[in-house]
Amino acid sequence: MSGPEESAGETPQDAPESSSAGLADQLRPAILSVVVLTLLAGCAFPLLLFAIAAPLFPHQAGGSLIRRNGVVVGSELIGQEFTRPEYFHSRPSAAGSGYDGTASGGTNLGPNNPKLMNGAPDFAGIRQLAEAYRKRNGLLPGAPIPVDAVTRSASGLDPHITPANAELQIPRVARARGVSAEAVRRLVAIYTQGPQFSYFGAARVSVLELNLALDQLLSQSALSH
């Protein structure tokens, strides 16, 4: 009679040990997989890509930097804000105070959000941006303008504008620089890139590269006189 009672009394004592062993068996592979994946995906893979890209694509691996007179003035991949009338202006940005690489992001406002359209005391909406764009470029009230002129990109760092946006800015830039609109238009055509691989996306204009070319055109014009 004592055998079954002793056996029944031993069962609760064995259960915690069995449970602890099972938990350890589950945690061990989970922790090991995190460590291994971190080393592979976070260290080995990026280093392998860099080792391959650095000799084959040194410009891209180095950040696609743009230099003027040996000084880095920007990157082909990150936009900048321009406000002076003699330069082409980038699209609006919601990254920090504007094109802040440390605060990349969009407005996170949905298309039906009234703030996106009508703005707020601390935020310029599409209506305010459109009015400012038309005034800045000498357009009539209500004149149609490209959507990228009044909307922010998801990253806030888009380095391009549409050809239609650039076309509307040509008269202002030409007047401010004292050159012909046709000369500026030729430069816009040079710095207009087609769709990726001639298929993906749409045509776009590199704002920084175009503005640097305008500076060079102005300096060459001054030297010729």
N, C-alpha and C positions, 0 to 999 in steps of 0.2 A: 504493500500500500504506500510505502514511503517513496518508491521509485518515481511514480508519476508526479507526485507533489514536488519532489526535488527538480525534476525536469521542467515542470511548469515554472518554478521559481527562478530558473537560470535564464529563461528566455528574455525578460526585460533587461537583464544585465548585458546580454550579447548584442541587443539592438543598437545602442549608441555607437559601439565600436564598428558595427557593420555600416551604419549611416555615415560615420566620419570617413571610413575607407572609400565609400561610394562618392562622397563629395570631393575627396582628394583626387580620385580617378577622373572626375569631370573637370576639375580646375586645372590639372596639370597640362592636358593637351590644349586647353583654351589659352592659358598664359603662354605656352610655347608657341602656339600659332600666331599670337599677337607679336611676339618678339621676332619670329622668323619673317613674317610679312612686313613688319616695320623695316627690318634690315634689307629685305629684297626690294620692296616697293619704294621705301623712303630714302634708301642709301645707294644700294647697288645699281638699281635701274636708272636713276638720274645720273649717276656717275658714268654709267655705260653710255647713255645718250650723249652726255657732254664729250666723252672721249671720242665718239664717232663724229659728232657735229662740229667740234672745234676745228679739226683740220679740213673737213669737207665744206663747211659753211661758216667760215670765221666771222663774217659780217652779221649773220643772223644770230649765231651763238653769242656774240658780244652785245646783243641788244638792239641790233639794226640802228646804230647810232648815226646821226647826221652831224657832220663837222663843217665849220666855216673858219677858214684861216687856221686850221689845226685845233680849233676849240669846239668841244661838243655843245651843240645848241638844241639838241632834242633827239627824238627817235622817230623812225618811220611808223612805229606802231602806237605811239601815245600822242594824243592831240595836245594842243596848247591854246590858250585864250589870246585873241588879238582884238584890240579895241581901237587902234589908231585908224583913221580913214584911208590911209595909203596902203593898208593891208587887207587881204581877204579875211573875213571873220569866220571862225569855226561855228559849228552848231552849238546851241546851249548845252550846258553841262550841269549835272546835279552832284558831281563828285566834289565834296567839300565846298569851298567857295568858288569852285569852277576848275575843272581839269586838275584836281589834286590827286596825284598818283597814290597817295596813302589812304584815300577815302573813296576808292572806286565804287560806283553804284549808281542806280537810277533813282527816280522819285518814289517808286513803288505805289504810285497812284493809278487806280484803274481808269479805263477810258470814260466811265460814267461818273467819275468823281468830280463834283463841281469845282473843287480847288484846282484841278488840272486845267480846266477851261478858263475859269474866271479869276484864278489866282487868290492870293491872300496878302496881308500886310508884309509878310516876310517871304513871299514866294510869288514870282512872276508866272502867271498862267499863260495859256496859248494866246488869249486875246491881247494881253500886254506885250508879249513877245512879238506878235504879228504887227502891232501898231508901231513898236520901236523899230522893227526891221524895215517897214515901209518908209518911215520917216528918215531913217539912216541912209537909205539907198535912193531917196527921192522918188518913191513910187506913189501913185494915187491911192487915196483911201479906198479900201475894199479891193485893191488889185490882188489877183491870185498869187500866192507865193508857195514855194516847195515845202513839203511837210517837215523836212529836216531843218528848216530855218527856224521852226518854232517848237520843236520837240527835242527832248534829251535822249541820248542813247542809253542802253541798259548799263553800260560800263561807265558812262560819263567821260570816257577817254577816247572817243572816236576821232581819229586823225583826218577823216575825210568829210567832204561835203559832196552833194550831187552836182553834176554839171549844170543843172537848171539853177541851183542856188548860186553857183559861181557866175553864171551868165548875168544874173540880176545885179551882182556886185561890181561888174566890170566898169560901168560908167563912173561910179564913185571912185574906184581905185585909179582910173585913168585921169580924172580931174585932179585928184589929190597929188598925183605924181607928175602931172604936166606932160603926159605922153598920150599917144593916140589910143583910142579904145581898141583899134584893130591890133596894135602891138600887144596889148594885154590879152586880147582874145587868143592870139597865137600861142602865148605862153600857157594859157589855160588848156588849150588843146594838147600841148606837149605833156603837161602834167596830169592829164586825164587818163586814168587806168581803166581798161576794159574789165568785163566780168572775169572772175577767177577761172583760169583754164578755158577762157572764152565761153564759159557756160554758166558757172555758178555766180549768183549775185547780180549786181548791176554796175554800171560805170560809176566811177568816183574820182574825186579830185583830191590830191594830197595838199592840204592847206599849208603846212610848214614848208614843204619843198617849193611850192608855188611862190610863197612870199619871199623865200631866199632868192629865187630866180628873179623876182621883181627888184630886189635890192641890187642884184648884180647888173640888171638892165639899166637901172638908174645910174649906177656908178660908171658903167661903160658909156652911157650917154653924156655924163658930165666930163669924162676924159676926152671924148670926141670933140667937145666944144672948147 
